[in-house]
Amino acid sequence: ELGQYRHYMQKEIFEQPQALANTLEIIAGGGSISPQLFGSQAAEVFAGVRRVLMLACGTSYHAGLVARYWLESVAKVPCTVEIASEYRYRESVPDPDTLVVVISQSGETADTLAALKHARSLGMTRTLAICNVPESAIVREACLRFITRAGPEIGVASTKAFTTQLAALALLTLALAKLAGRLPEAEEARYLIALRHLPVAVQKVLELEPQIEAWAQRFAAKHHALFLGRGRHWPIAMEGALKLKEISYIHAEAYAAGELKHGPLALVDRDMPVIAIAPADELLEKLKSNLQEVRARGGELYVFADAGSEIAESEGVHILPMPEHYGMLSPVLHVVSLQLLSYHAALVKGTDVDKPRNLAKSVTVE
Ligand code: M6R
């Protein structure tokens, strides 16, 4: 079953172009953006939605965090994202005009299911499940569903489920933007082109594997790592840190780069590799000055830099040029390089990549 691959995780990372193409098949060819992508009742459920609340755990929570940037900037819909296990046990203020979106690969995560039931018990009946398993408990509990078509994910570390969740959430963003009259035709066409091209763009990132492997060799001996990102790439830094912890057992933390001097900078020395996501976007100049702060403390920098970011290699500054800058969908490309990084770090460390210690694929208990 593994074919040319050594582990399911590696196979699943490399299946992402296909998983994305399958998930996005509904907009292939002449398909356009509409609520129908989320089922025949979606137009009714979406009408009058004033806010979005996303509930999920782990990697699926990170997908929600990325989508929050999209929903607020493109659809102008206020959005909050909450860890399911926190939401279900706290007193919150229910709002019937909120669309509750639960995100789950397995559809069986106990906390996410309970959070969905809790939201419904508070009178929030507009619910959507974004899930990879059609017959799962979470899908059955929600009124709308979007099934990602990642195919079975065996490795405990979630990879292709995450990128297909992002694809689904991009479609949701565009559908809500269109309903609100905030998606001019020309822009819709531009987003559709970018989405249809996404599998090819991801394929190009996969081709960076040899260089990423070389980086992994360099820092697999370290005990700690810091991941930095800004804006919609901050959740990608969080996802990179989670992946590294989960399968290589290297302690990793993620910070919004602007928070560096509010504490974590104190940790930076030559033994602390700092992995930075540097897309060529409006926050690039800010990020560059954060990186200088790291360098000034002797921290070794590993920078995934988009074409056009003009960050130069120098002593202690390693640059990996990303194939292209991908606008709103750029997080989908950047996460793939971080998946490869943690996979190869784990290989160097000799851990059980597909079944890391203490973890289960599907967390059906609290
Ligand atoms: O099946 P779900 O997406 O609901 O699972 C949520 C988390 O348990 C899961 O994403 C977990 O964090 C992964 N092992 C991360 O790689």
Boltz pocket constraint, residues with backbone or C-beta under 6 A from the ligand:
constraints:
  - pocket:
      binder: B
      contacts: [[A, 57], [A, 58], [A, 59], [A, 60], [A, 103], [A, 104], [A, 105], [A, 106], [A, 107], [A, 108], [A, 109], [A, 112], [A, 156], [A, 157], [A, 158], [A, 159], [A, 242], [A, 243], [A, 246], [A, 360], [A, 361], [A, 362], [A, 363]]
      max_distance: 6.0
